[in-house]
Amino acid sequence: MKCIKTVLQIIFLLNVCFATLSPPSDKKGQKGVKAQEGPRKNNVSDRKLVNETPLVKDIIKYHATYHQDVATRNFKNTVLGYVTPWNNKGYDVAKTWAPKFNYISPVWLQVKRQSPNIYIISGLHDVDHAWMKSVRHKSGSSDIKIMPRILFESWQSSDLKAFFMEPTSHSEQKALIEEVKKVSKQWKFDGVVLEMLSQIGKYADRSVKFIQQFGAEMSEDDLSLILVYPPFRGYPTDEFFIQAFNDIYPYVEAVSVMTYDFSSPQKPGPNAPIYWMRLCVEKLIDNDESPSKRAKILIGLNFYGNSYTANGGGPIVGTEYIELLKNAKNNQALTYNNNTAENYVEIRTLQGAKKIFYPTLYSIQKRLDLAREYGTGVAIWELGQGLDYFYDLF
C-alpha cells in the first residue's frame, strides 16, 4: 500500500513539473482553427480583415486566402519585389501577382574582380528563363521589368583600391559596366539592382561618379539600374549618403532604401517603426517637392519578422509565424503600438516565452499610406517571406 502511495506521489509531481513546460493558455489554444486557402470574391478590406488589433485565429484562418482578381492594382505607385532562391514561394508569388509589380528582382548575381580589368559575374546557374517568361506573360499589359540583384562579393582591399582610385579606376569601372551590360543582354534581363554601398567601406565617397556613369551607360543601351541604398541610422556616413542622393537619383531608375532591421536580438523591438521610415524619406527628399525625385525612392517593406526570447531570438518568415501563432491563447488579439505602427504578440511555447513582431495587413496599409503621402514607391524584402493575403493591398 505504501509503495502504491509513493508511486502516485511521483506521478503527481511529474505532472506538476511537466505542466510548467506547456503553454499556460486555454487548453484548446488555436488547435481548432483551420486555415482556408485560395481565391475569394472579396478582398481583405471588404472582408474587414484590415484592423488595428486582429485576432490570432483570424490570421491563422485567412492568411492563405486572397482576392480572386489578382490583376487590379490598389497601390498605384511603384512596387519592387525581391525574390530569393532560398524562399522558393517567392517565385510563385511573382507569377501569381505579376500585374501588381513594376520590378521583380531575383537575388541571383555576384560580381567579382578576377584580375585587372577582368570581372566575373557568378550566380547565373540560378537564372530560370521559363519563370522569367511566365512572369512577363502573367503581367499582362503592365510593363514589368526583371532585374536581378547584383552584389559586390569577396572584394579585397586591393580590388577596391584599383576600382576607385586613379590611375586605374576609369578602366576598371568601364570593364565592370561592360560585363554587366553584356550579361544583361545575353540573359534577357531588363537591367540590374546594384548592391555595393555597404560593401565598399571607406570608398563610399568615391562611388558617386561610378554610379552616375553606370546609370548613364545602362540607359544608353535601354537597360535600367536601381541602387540599393542605406537608411538613416545616425552614423557618421549618413550625411554623405543624404547629400549623395541628390547627385545620384537623376542617373538611376530608383533607389531601394533598406528601411528594415531597425531592431536586433541584442536590441529587441519593432522591425521598422514608421516614425523612422518617415525620417529616412524626409532626409532624402529634403523638402524638395519634385514628384520625379520622390518617385525614385522605394521605401523598404519587410515581409519577415522577428521572434524574441529572453536569450535573443531571430528572424522568422510567414510559415514560421503561423506555426508560432498556434501557441497563442484562445481569442488572443495582437497588440498595436501607435507610435511604431506595428503589431506584436506575446505567447508561451514549449521553448519559453516569445515576443513576436511580424507585419500585419494594418501595419502594411499604414506604410503604403506613408508612400502615398510622400509620392514614393515601395520595395518588398522579400516575396517568399510574406502571407498571401498581403498582396490584396497592392
N, C-alpha and C positions, 0 to 999 in steps of 0.2 A: 504494500500500500504506500509505504514511504517512498519507494522507488518510482511509482506511478506519479505521485505528487511532485517529485523532483523533476521528472520529465516534462510535466505540464508547465512547471515554472520556467524551465528552459525554453520551451516553445513560446510561452508568453513573452519572455524577454527578447527572443529573436524577432518576434513580430513587431515589438516596440522599436527595436533598433532599425529594422529594415523600413519601417514606416517613415523614418526621418529621411530616407533617401528618395521617397516618392514625392511627386508634386503635391503640395498641400492645398490642392484646389478641389473643386467639385469632382467627385469620382468619375463622372461621365466626361468632363472636360469637353473637348471638341471631337471625340470619337464618333459621335452620331452624325457629324456634319459631312456630307458627301459633296465633293467638288463636281460642279457641272462644267461642260466643255462645249466649245463650238460657237457658231454664229447665232445671234439673236436679232429680233426685229427692231429693237430699240437700242440706242447707245447708252453708255453708263450715266450720262446726265439725265436722260429721260427715265432711267430706272432708279434714279435718286441714290446712286451709289457714291456720288462725289460729295462727301460731307466731312466736317472737321474731325469728328471722333467716330470713325467707323467701328463696327463690331468685328471682332476677330472672326466670328463664324461667317460673316458676310464676305470677308476677304477670302477665306478658305473656299467658300461655296461658289463665288462668282469670278475669281481671278482668271480662270481659263476661258471665260466667255467674252464675246466681243460683238460689235455691231456687224451685221451681215454686209453692209455697204463699206467695204474696205478702201474704196477709191475716193470718197469725198473728204476734202481737207477742212478741218475745223480750225487749224492754225495756219494762217496764210503766209507767215514769214518763213525764212529759210530753215530747213531741217537737215542736219547731217547725222547719219547713224554709223557708228563704228561696229565692225563685226570681227570677232577673233576666232582663230582656229580651235581654241580650247573651250569655246562655248558654241557648239555647232547649231544650237537652236537659233542663233542669230542669223544664220544663212536662210532659214525658213521664214523668219520674221521679215527679212529684207524682201523676200519674194512676195509674201502674203500682202504686206502693206506698202509695196513699192511706190504706189502713187502718192503716198504721204511724205516721201523723202525727195530732197533735191540732190543729195550726195550720199553715196554709200562708200565707206572707207574700210576695206578689209585690212586687217593688221597682218600684212604678208612680208614686207620687204625690209632689208637692211642693206646699207651701203658701207663699204669698207675700202680704205686706201690700200691697194696691194703693193704698189711701188710708185715712184714719181710719175705723175700724170696718168696712172692706170687705176681705175676704180671698178670694183666688182659689186654687182647687186645680187644678193642672195635672197632666198625665200621664194623663188619663182616656182618651186615644186608645189607650193600651196595654191597656186593660181588655178581656178576652176572655171574654164571657159563656158561650160554648159550652164553653170549657175549664173555667170555674168549675162549670158544671152537670155536666160529666163527672167532675171531681174529687169532687164531693159524691156523685154516683151510685156511683163506684168505692169510696168509703169504706165503703159498706155500712152496717152497724149502728153504726159509730163516728161520734161526733158531731164531725166535722171542722169547723173554722172557717177561713174565708178572710178574712185581714186584711191588706190592703196596707200596706206601709211608707209612711209619710208623713214627708217631710224638710223642715225649715225651709230655704228656698232664697233666696239673694240678699237677705237681710235687711240693711238699712243700720243704722248705729248709731242713727239717729233712729227707725227702726221698733222696734228692741229697747227703746229708752228709753220710747216710748209704750206698748209692750206690758207692760213690767214695772214701770214707775214710776207712782205716783199723780200726778195725779188721773185719768189716762186708762186705767190698767191694767185696771180691772174691766170697763169696757165693751168694750175691745179683746179681752180674753180671752174674754168671753162671745160676741162676734161670731165669733171663730175656732171655738169649740166648736160653735156652732150651724151653721156652714158644714160642718164635718166630719160632724156628725150628719145633716144634710140629704143630703150626697153619699153617705154610707154607706147610708142607706135607699133612695135613688134607684137606686143601682148594686148593691144587694143584697149589700153587704159585711157581715160579722159584727162589724166594728169596724176598728181600725187599730193598727199598730205605729208608735209615735211615736219618731222620732229627732230630738232637739233639743239635748241637753245639750252636745254637742261644738260646737254652732254659736252658742251664746249667750254664751260668754266670761264676763265679769265679772258677768253677771246670773244665773249658775247658782244663787246662794244665794237668789234671788227666785223660783225655779221651783217650789219645793215646793208652795206653796199653789195655784198654777195646775194642777199635775199632780193634786193632790187633788180640785180642782173638776172637772177634765176627766174623771177616772175616775168620780167620783160621778154626773155628768150622763150620761155614756155608759151607765152601769149602769142608770139610771132608764129609759132607752129600750131596754133589752135589747141593748145594744152593748158590746163589750169593748175594753179598752185595754191594750196591752202597751208597756212602755217600754224602749227601748234604753239600756243602762247601761255606763258606762266601767269597765274593770278597774283593779285596784290597780297603780300603776306607781311609787309613791314620789314623786308630785308633791305640791306644797303643797295642792292641791284635793282630794286623796284622802280626807283625814279628813272633809271636808264630805260627800262622797258616801257614805261609810260611815255617818255619823250620819243623813243624809237618808233612807237606805233604810228605816229604822225608821218614819219618818213617811209614806213613800210606799207601801210594799208593801200596806197594807190597802185602798188605793184602786185598785189596778191588778190585772189578771188575772195578770201575770207581769212580770219584768224579764229582758231578754235581755242577758246580760253578754258584752262583746266580749273574751273571753279568747283572743285570737289576735294576730297581728302583734307577737309578742314581739321578734323579730329583724328586721333590715332589711339591704339591701345595704351600708349603712355599718357595720353591726354584725352580720355573718352568724352564723347559728346556728339553733337549733330554732324551729319555728313557734309552739309554745305548750307549754313544758315543764310537766310535770304538777305539779311542786312549786309553780310559780307559780299554776297553776289552783287548786290546793288552798288556797293562801294567799288568793286572791281570794274563794273561798267562805267560808273561815273568818272573814275580815274582815267579811263581810256578816251571817253568822249570829250572830257574837259570842257563841258558847257557848249560844245560845238553842236549846232542844230542841224548840221548837214545830214540829210537822210542817207546819202550814199556812204558816208563814213560809218554811221550807226549800223547800217545793214550788213556791213562786213564783219561785225562782231558776232560770234556764235557763242552764247553762254553755255558752258558745260553743264549737262544734267547727268547725275549719276543714277544708273538703274541697278546699282548694287547697294548694299547696306553694310552695317557693322553690328556684330553681336558681342557685347562686352560682358566680361565676368570679373570677379574680384582679382583674378590672376592675369587679366589682359584681354584676350579675345581677338577678333579679327574680322575680315570681310566675309560677307555672305551674299549669295545670289538668290534669285527668286525661288527656286525649288527648295533651297535650304531654309529660306524664310518661312515658307508654307509649312514645312515639317516642324519647325520650332513653334509656330503658332498653335499647333495641335496640343501643346502642353498648357495653353492658357486656360484660365478659369472659364466656366460656363457663363456666357453672356458678357464676357470681359470686353471692354472697349479700349481702343488706343487713346493715348493721351496726346493732346496737341499743344505745342508751345507757340504762342502767337508771335513772340519775338524772333524765333528762328524759322517759323512757318514749316516746322517738321513735326511728324508724329513719332512716338516711340511707345514701346510696350515692355513691361517688366513681367517676367514669367519665372517659374521654378521648373527645373528639369532634373533628371537623374544626375546630371553633372553639376548641379548647383544653380544659383540664381543668375539670370541673364537680363541685361537691358539692351533692347534691340532697336536700332534706328534703321528704317528702311522706307523708301518712297511710298507714298500713297497717292491715290487719284487726286486728293485735295492738295497735297504738297506740290505735285507736278503742275496742277492747274494754277497755283499761285506763281510758280516760276514762269509758266507760259504767259501769264498776265504781266509779269515783270518785263518779259521780252517784248510784248506788245506795247507796253508803256514807253519803252526806250527805242522801239523800232529795230531791235536786233533779232538775230536768228538764234537757234539752239543747236548744240552738238551733244548727242547721246552716247555716253560710255556705259555699257555698250548693249546692243540689242538683245544678245543672248541671255543677259542677266535679269531682264525685266519680266513683268507679268503681262499676259496677253491683253487684258482689258485696258492697260495703259494707252494703247495706240488709238483708242476711241477719241482721245483728247487731241490728237494731232491732225 
